[in-house]
Amino acid sequence: MRHVAKTRHRYRELEGLRVHYREAGVASSTAVVLLHGFPSSSYSFRDVLPALGEHAYAVAPDLPGFGFSDAPGLEEYEYTFERLSQVIEALVEDLGIERYVLFVTDFGTPVGYFMATRHPERVLGLVVQNGNTHEAGLNEGWDASRRFWAEPTEENKAALPEWLNFDGTRDQYLAGLPEELRELHPRESWHLDWERLSRPGNTDVQFQLFYDYRNHVARFDEIARYHAEHQPPCLVLWGRHDTFYDIAEVLAYHRAMTCFEAHIY
């Protein structure tokens, strides 16, 4: 019978917050750090961690505002991806991790890239799962967002698609999929996400992070320079039915990286 590493579920007090994380494998100074996207949590990696833990130390935190980590309201905490990256970096350092492979997806991508550009010497490699760092990945579906970012008026806000509700949470998993794939998704995924997302004040938190995503887009040139100068080994995993990030992002990574592999699902 094949050995499977057990996942441990733990908390740490960091930067004034109680941060929940999952880990598998033997604690080490090198690790795989997995950063989830919106609107999920480390629960996304529940099946990945035991497999990774057989070969490496793997750590998957819940970003502040997500999952079982603290989620203070906007009046108590300033939510930016840069600040979230500082919390995760504090966790990594507290765990004694000195170098790591970054696994990023969706909203975990700006968090991971703040860590990478701040300390490129710590990054052993990148795994990008439907995460965006190039203009190529932002198709016309982002036009309304760009207008709002440029002019955050009530009119431009009203033109945004509605996603901070139960249906929008479910669509993060199912939108764009053919029926034979939709029925493979366990429903508890979006029900758990919505239970956390619908906590008092949390939709405001998530909207603030969406608004801060404009600053991630503004960093694309800086990220391009990071790719060009440091060239971390890069594995791109891409679900081709993604309605939020265009598949052209895969080719953009291919053009930028010299040590590159992609799998499109």
C-alpha positions in Angstrom: 0.0 0.0 0.0 1.4 3.4 -1.0 2.3 5.7 1.8 0.4 9.0 1.9 1.7 11.9 4.0 -0.8 13.2 6.5 -1.9 16.8 6.4 -1.7 18.8 9.6 -4.0 21.8 10.3 -2.5 24.5 12.4 -2.6 28.2 13.4 0.1 30.8 14.0 -0.1 34.3 15.3 1.5 36.6 12.8 1.4 40.4 12.2 -1.4 40.7 14.7 -3.5 38.0 13.0 -4.3 34.4 13.6 -3.4 32.6 10.4 -4.6 29.1 9.6 -2.5 26.9 7.4 -2.1 23.3 6.3 1.1 21.5 6.0 2.3 18.0 5.0 5.7 16.3 4.9 8.8 16.7 7.1 9.5 20.3 8.2 12.4 21.7 6.2 14.2 24.9 5.3 13.0 24.3 1.7 9.3 23.9 0.9 6.5 24.2 -1.6 4.3 27.2 -0.6 0.8 27.0 -2.1 -1.2 30.2 -2.4 -4.9 29.9 -3.1 -7.2 32.2 -5.1 -10.6 33.9 -4.7 -12.9 32.9 -3.1 -11.3 29.8 -1.7 -8.7 28.8 0.9 -6.1 26.2 1.6 -9.0 23.7 1.3 -8.3 23.9 -2.5 -5.1 21.9 -1.9 -6.6 19.2 0.4 -5.8 16.5 -2.2 -2.5 17.9 -3.4 -0.9 18.3 0.0 -0.7 14.5 1.0 0.8 13.7 -2.4 3.3 16.6 -2.2 4.1 15.7 1.4 5.6 12.4 0.3 8.4 14.2 -1.5 8.7 17.7 0.0 7.6 20.0 2.9 4.4 21.6 1.6 2.6 24.5 3.3 -0.7 26.0 2.2 -2.0 29.0 4.2 -5.4 30.7 4.3 -4.8 34.3 3.2 -6.1 36.8 5.8 -9.8 37.4 5.0 -10.1 33.8 3.6 -10.8 30.4 5.0 -10.1 30.0 8.7 -7.6 32.8 9.0 -8.7 36.0 10.8 -10.8 38.3 8.6 -10.9 41.8 10.3 -13.2 44.4 8.7 -12.0 47.3 6.6 -12.2 49.6 9.5 -9.6 47.4 11.3 -7.3 46.3 8.6 -6.0 47.6 5.2 -6.3 44.9 2.6 -3.8 45.0 -0.1 -2.0 42.1 -1.9 1.3 43.6 -0.7 0.2 43.5 2.9 -1.1 39.9 2.5 2.3 38.9 1.1 4.0 40.3 4.2 1.8 38.1 6.4 2.6 35.0 4.3 6.3 35.9 4.3 6.1 36.2 8.1 4.6 32.7 8.2 7.3 31.2 6.0 10.0 32.7 8.2 8.3 31.6 11.4 8.3 28.0 10.0 12.0 28.2 9.3 11.6 28.1 5.5 14.4 29.8 3.7 13.8 28.8 0.1 10.6 27.7 -1.7 8.8 26.8 -4.8 5.8 29.2 -5.1 2.5 27.7 -6.3 0.2 30.5 -7.3 -3.3 30.8 -8.7 -5.8 33.6 -9.2 -5.6 36.1 -6.2 -2.6 34.1 -4.8 -0.6 35.3 -7.8 -0.1 38.9 -6.8 0.7 37.7 -3.2 3.3 35.3 -4.5 4.9 37.8 -6.9 5.3 40.4 -4.2 7.3 37.7 -2.3 9.3 36.7 -5.4 10.3 40.3 -6.4 11.1 41.2 -2.8 13.3 38.2 -2.3 14.1 36.5 -5.6 17.0 34.6 -4.0 14.5 32.6 -2.0 12.5 31.3 -5.0 13.4 27.9 -6.3 10.7 27.8 -9.0 7.2 28.9 -9.9 4.1 26.8 -10.5 1.4 29.0 -12.0 -2.2 27.6 -12.2 -4.5 30.1 -14.0 -2.7 33.1 -12.6 -2.1 36.2 -14.5 1.0 38.4 -14.9 0.7 39.6 -18.5 -1.6 41.8 -20.4 -2.3 38.8 -22.7 -4.3 37.1 -20.0 -6.7 39.9 -19.4 -9.3 39.7 -22.2 -12.3 41.9 -22.9 -14.1 40.5 -19.8 -11.9 42.8 -17.8 -12.9 46.0 -19.7 -15.5 47.0 -17.0 -13.0 46.4 -14.3 -10.4 48.6 -16.0 -12.9 51.4 -16.3 -13.7 51.1 -12.6 -10.1 51.0 -11.6 -9.4 54.1 -13.7 -12.5 56.0 -12.4 -14.1 54.3 -9.3 -17.4 56.1 -9.8 -20.8 54.7 -8.8 -21.7 54.5 -12.4 -18.6 52.4 -13.3 -19.2 50.3 -10.2 -22.7 49.5 -11.2 -21.4 48.3 -14.6 -19.3 45.6 -13.0 -20.6 42.0 -13.1 -22.1 40.7 -9.9 -19.9 38.1 -8.4 -19.8 38.7 -4.6 -22.8 36.4 -4.0 -23.6 32.7 -3.8 -24.1 32.3 -7.6 -20.9 34.2 -8.3 -19.0 32.0 -5.9 -20.3 28.8 -7.6 -19.4 30.3 -11.0 -15.8 30.5 -9.9 -15.8 26.7 -10.2 -18.4 26.0 -13.0 -18.5 29.0 -15.4 -17.4 28.0 -18.9 -17.3 24.2 -18.2 -19.2 21.7 -20.3 -21.8 19.7 -18.4 -19.6 16.5 -18.2 -17.0 18.5 -16.3 -19.4 20.6 -14.2 -20.8 17.4 -12.5 -17.3 16.4 -11.4 -17.0 19.3 -9.0 -18.0 18.6 -5.3 -20.6 21.1 -4.2 -19.1 21.6 -0.8 -16.3 23.6 -2.4 -18.4 26.7 -3.2 -20.7 26.1 -0.2 -17.7 26.3 2.1 -16.3 29.4 0.3 -19.7 31.2 0.5 -20.0 30.4 4.2 -16.7 32.2 4.8 -17.3 34.9 2.2 -20.7 35.8 3.6 -19.4 36.6 7.1 -20.3 40.2 8.1 -18.2 42.7 6.2 -16.3 40.1 4.2 -17.8 41.0 0.8 -16.4 44.5 1.4 -13.0 43.0 2.1 -13.1 41.0 -1.1 -14.2 44.0 -3.2 -11.3 46.0 -1.7 -8.9 43.2 -2.9 -10.5 43.3 -6.3 -9.9 47.1 -6.4 -6.3 46.5 -5.3 -5.8 44.1 -8.2 -5.2 47.2 -10.3 -1.9 47.6 -8.6 -0.9 44.0 -9.5 -1.7 44.9 -13.2 0.4 48.0 -12.8 3.3 45.8 -11.8 3.4 43.7 -15.0 6.5 45.5 -16.3 8.3 45.0 -12.9 7.3 41.3 -13.0 8.5 41.0 -16.6 11.9 42.3 -15.5 11.9 39.8 -12.6 11.2 37.0 -15.1 13.9 38.2 -17.5 16.6 38.7 -14.9 16.0 35.7 -12.6 14.4 33.1 -14.9 13.1 30.8 -12.1 12.1 27.3 -13.5 8.4 27.7 -14.4 5.6 25.1 -14.7 2.3 26.4 -15.9 -0.9 24.4 -15.3 -3.9 25.8 -17.1 -7.6 24.9 -17.2 -8.6 25.9 -20.8 -12.2 26.7 -19.9 -11.3 29.6 -17.6 -13.6 32.5 -18.3 -11.6 35.0 -16.2 -8.0 34.6 -17.4 -7.3 34.0 -21.1 -5.4 31.0 -22.4 -3.1 33.5 -24.2 -1.4 33.9 -20.8 0.3 30.5 -21.3 2.0 31.6 -24.5 3.0 34.9 -22.7 4.8 32.8 -20.0 6.4 30.7 -22.7 7.8 33.7 -24.4 9.2 35.1 -21.2 10.7 32.0 -19.5 13.7 29.9 -20.7 13.1 26.9 -18.4 9.4 26.3 -19.0 6.8 23.6 -19.1 3.0 23.9 -19.6 0.1 21.5 -19.3 -3.3 22.6 -20.6 -6.3 20.7 -19.2 
